[in-house]
Amino acid sequence: MQTLLSFIPHKDFFIMTIWILVLSNKEVQEESPFAYLEDTGKGPTKWGNIDPLWKACRNGKLQSPIDLLNRRVQVIRNYNKLKRNYKPAQAFVKNRGHDIMVIWKGNAGYIDINGTRYNLIQGHWHSPSEHTFNGTRYDLELHIVHINPITNKIAAIGIVYKYGHPDPLLTELFHHIKSAGKEEKPLGIIDPGLIKFGSRKYYRYIGSLTVPPCTEGVTWTILKKVRTVSREQVRELREAVHDGFESNARPTQNSKIPVQFYIPKESEASS
């Protein structure tokens, strides 16, 4: 009998596994060394003191997340739209303690940024949102993480959500979130196309990972459109993580990072 894994080319599966290991080295996998509550002594203001490898959390100049202020952005009109080419692939869910993560293995597609491809690796959620818009914080934020296979550089897409209709991807994953553990749980084939962008306007800047070690050089694309998620879906994400991580958003960083806001000329009046 053929398994789901038998439909994934061996070479692609092996390469994706290597990229996931690369990302694992860049982003802390266990929640115990750090926290989001300051009264634990391991909160965000202390991250840079916990481990010498995390000094960027304290001393970095390109730290994320940030507040996307209208007055600080450079508007870019008549640009090429954000290109993505996702495809269904074998997926796994993992509870990292501080968040819930979905990992794609095999060839799940890519995004194209200025002619450079970044392959889809994983997605995870923060509640409330980490990025803010003129000081407004939303109920949830999805980070979709990609890696360039040659440079190992990271490109992340951020989508923020407010309470409303259920999110299609979380609807697909709903019954798996509660049972997710430290080990990767297979989900079968999941189509990342369930992640709805719905916006041709977006912000872009060079920042960092938002968890230790806060590695800089991440290309961030934050979609302007605010999508919807149900209260029940957010509650499920919050209840699944470990105590103290129900609110897992790093505060915005005091940064003067240049931000560009991309608007297609033909759709300036739409979202």
WOPE-V968364 format. One record per pair of residues at least 4 apart in sequence whose C-alpha atoms are under 7 Angstrom apart, sorted by the first residue. I is the first residue (numbers start at 1). J is the second residue. D is the distance in Angstrom with one decimal. If there is no record, write none. Layout:
I:J:D
I:J:D
This chain:
2:6:6.0
4:188:6.6
8:13:6.4
8:106:5.8
9:13:6.2
10:14:6.1
11:15:6.2
12:16:6.1
12:106:5.0
12:107:6.1
13:17:6.2
13:105:5.8
13:106:4.2
14:18:6.4
15:19:6.4
16:20:6.2
16:105:5.5
16:106:5.8
17:21:6.3
17:105:6.8
18:22:6.3
19:23:6.2
20:24:6.0
20:121:6.7
21:25:6.4
22:26:6.7
23:27:6.1
24:28:6.7
24:29:6.6
26:213:6.8
26:215:6.8
27:211:6.8
27:212:6.3
27:213:6.3
28:212:5.8
28:213:6.7
29:96:6.0
30:96:5.9
30:97:6.5
31:35:7.0
31:96:6.8
31:97:5.4
31:98:5.3
34:42:5.1
34:43:6.4
34:47:6.6
35:42:5.2
35:43:4.8
35:44:7.0
36:43:4.7
36:44:5.9
36:245:6.6
36:248:6.1
37:43:5.0
37:244:6.9
38:42:6.4
38:43:4.1
38:44:6.8
41:46:6.9
42:46:5.5
42:47:6.3
43:47:6.4
44:250:6.5
46:50:6.6
47:54:6.8
47:57:6.1
47:212:6.9
48:54:5.0
48:55:4.5
48:56:6.5
48:57:4.7
48:58:4.5
49:55:6.8
53:213:6.4
54:212:5.9
54:213:4.3
54:214:6.6
55:59:6.0
56:60:4.3
56:213:6.8
56:214:5.8
56:215:6.6
57:212:6.8
57:213:6.6
57:214:5.2
62:206:6.9
62:207:4.7
62:208:6.2
62:216:6.2
62:257:6.4
63:207:5.3
63:208:5.1
63:216:6.8
63:253:6.3
64:207:5.4
64:208:5.1
64:209:6.5
64:210:5.5
64:252:6.8
64:253:6.2
65:130:5.8
65:131:5.2
65:210:6.3
65:252:5.0
65:253:6.1
66:131:5.5
66:132:6.7
66:252:4.7
66:253:5.4
67:131:5.9
67:132:4.7
67:133:5.7
67:134:6.2
67:135:6.2
67:252:6.2
68:132:6.0
68:133:4.8
68:134:5.8
69:73:6.7
69:133:6.2
69:134:4.7
70:134:6.7
72:259:6.9
73:259:4.9
73:260:5.3
73:261:6.1
74:259:6.3
74:260:4.7
74:261:5.9
75:260:5.9
75:261:4.7
75:262:6.0
76:260:6.7
76:261:5.8
76:262:4.8
76:263:6.1
77:262:6.0
77:263:4.9
77:264:5.6
77:265:5.4
78:263:6.5
78:264:4.6
78:265:4.3
79:262:6.9
79:263:6.9
79:264:5.6
81:200:6.4
83:111:5.7
83:112:5.2
84:110:5.8
84:111:4.1
84:112:6.1
85:109:5.3
85:110:5.4
85:111:6.2
86:108:5.7
86:109:4.1
86:110:5.9
86:192:6.1
86:193:6.0
87:108:5.0
87:109:5.4
87:191:6.0
87:192:6.5
87:193:6.8
88:108:5.9
88:189:6.1
88:190:5.4
88:191:3.9
88:192:6.3
89:104:6.4
89:105:6.5
89:106:6.2
89:107:6.3
89:108:5.1
89:189:5.0
89:190:5.7
89:191:6.5
90:104:5.9
90:105:5.5
90:106:6.6
90:188:5.4
90:189:4.4
90:190:6.3
91:102:6.7
91:103:5.5
91:104:4.4
91:105:6.1
91:186:6.2
91:187:5.4
91:188:5.9
91:189:5.9
91:190:5.9
92:102:5.6
92:103:5.1
92:104:6.5
92:184:5.7
92:185:5.2
92:186:4.4
92:187:5.2
93:101:5.7
93:102:4.5
93:103:6.2
93:180:6.3
93:184:5.6
93:185:5.2
93:186:6.6
93:187:6.8
94:100:6.0
94:101:5.3
94:102:6.4
94:180:5.5
94:181:5.7
94:182:5.8
94:183:6.2
94:184:4.9
94:185:6.4
95:99:6.2
95:100:4.7
95:101:6.3
95:180:5.4
95:181:4.8
95:182:5.3
95:241:6.8
96:100:6.1
96:182:6.0
97:241:5.0
97:242:5.1
98:241:5.9
98:242:6.6
98:245:5.4
98:248:6.7
99:124:6.7
99:125:6.4
99:241:6.0
100:124:5.6
100:125:6.4
100:237:7.0
101:122:6.8
101:123:5.7
101:124:4.4
102:122:5.5
102:123:5.3
102:124:6.4
103:121:6.0
103:122:4.3
103:123:6.7
104:108:6.3
104:121:5.5
104:122:5.9
108:120:6.0
109:119:5.9
109:120:5.9
110:117:6.2
110:118:5.4
110:119:4.2
110:120:5.2
111:117:5.7
111:118:5.4
111:119:6.6
112:116:5.4
112:117:4.6
112:118:6.4
113:117:6.5
117:148:6.1
118:146:5.2
118:147:4.8
118:148:4.3
118:155:6.7
119:146:5.0
119:147:5.3
119:148:6.1
120:145:6.3
120:146:4.4
120:147:6.8
121:145:5.8
121:146:5.3
121:147:6.9
122:144:6.0
122:145:5.3
123:142:6.8
123:143:5.5
123:144:4.4
123:145:5.9
124:142:5.8
124:143:5.5
124:144:6.8
125:140:7.0
125:141:5.6
125:142:4.6
125:143:6.2
126:130:6.8
126:140:5.8
126:141:5.2
126:142:6.5
126:248:5.5
126:249:5.6
127:139:6.0
127:140:4.5
127:141:6.4
127:247:5.5
127:248:5.7
127:249:6.0
128:138:6.0
128:139:4.5
128:140:4.7
128:141:6.8
128:247:6.5
128:249:6.0
129:137:5.9
129:138:5.2
129:139:5.8
129:140:4.6
129:141:4.6
129:160:6.3
129:249:6.3
130:141:6.7
130:249:5.0
130:250:6.0
130:251:6.7
130:252:6.8
131:252:6.7
132:136:5.2
132:137:4.8
133:137:6.8
138:160:6.4
138:161:6.1
138:162:5.7
139:161:5.8
139:162:5.2
139:163:6.8
140:160:5.7
140:161:5.0
140:162:6.8
141:158:6.6
141:159:5.5
141:160:4.3
141:161:6.1
142:158:5.6
142:159:5.2
142:160:6.5
143:156:6.3
143:157:5.6
143:158:4.8
143:159:6.8
144:156:5.4
144:157:5.0
144:158:6.5
145:155:6.2
145:156:4.6
145:157:6.7
146:154:5.7
146:155:5.1
146:156:6.0
147:152:5.6
147:153:5.6
147:154:4.6
147:155:6.2
148:152:5.0
148:153:5.4
148:154:6.6
153:218:7.0
154:218:5.2
154:219:6.4
155:218:5.6
155:219:4.6
155:220:6.0
156:219:6.2
156:220:5.1
156:221:6.3
157:220:5.9
157:221:4.7
157:222:5.7
158:221:6.2
158:222:4.6
158:223:6.3
159:222:6.2
159:223:5.6
160:226:5.5
160:227:6.3
161:226:5.3
161:227:4.6
161:228:4.9
161:229:6.0
162:226:6.7
162:227:6.3
162:228:4.9
162:229:6.1
163:228:5.5
163:229:5.1
163:230:5.4
163:231:6.0
164:228:5.0
164:229:5.4
164:230:5.3
165:228:5.5
165:229:5.5
165:230:5.5
166:171:6.8
166:228:6.5
166:229:4.5
166:230:4.5
167:171:6.1
167:228:6.3
167:229:4.8
167:230:7.0
168:172:6.4
168:194:5.9
169:173:6.4
169:194:5.2
169:195:6.0
170:174:5.4
170:233:6.8
173:177:6.3
176:180:6.2
177:240:6.8
178:236:6.9
178:240:5.4
180:185:6.5
198:225:6.9
199:223:6.5
199:224:6.7
199:225:5.5
199:271:6.1
200:264:6.9
201:223:6.4
201:224:5.7
201:262:5.5
201:263:5.1
201:271:6.7
202:221:6.5
202:222:5.5
202:223:4.4
202:224:5.1
202:261:5.8
202:262:5.4
203:221:5.6
203:222:5.0
203:223:6.4
203:224:7.0
203:259:6.7
203:260:5.6
203:261:4.4
203:262:6.2
204:220:5.5
204:221:4.6
204:222:6.4
204:259:5.8
204:260:5.2
204:261:6.5
205:219:6.1
205:220:5.4
205:221:7.0
205:258:6.4
205:259:4.9
205:260:6.5
206:217:5.9
206:218:5.6
206:219:4.7
206:220:6.0
207:216:5.7
207:217:5.8
207:218:5.1
207:219:6.4
207:220:6.6
208:214:5.6
208:215:5.3
208:216:4.0
208:217:5.9
208:218:5.0
209:214:4.6
209:215:5.4
209:216:6.6
209:218:6.8
210:214:5.7
210:250:6.5
225:271:6.4
229:233:6.7
230:234:6.6
231:235:6.1
232:236:6.1
233:237:6.4
234:238:6.2
235:239:6.0
236:240:6.1
237:241:6.8
238:246:4.5
239:246:6.7
241:245:6.1
241:246:6.4
263:268:6.1
264:268:6.2
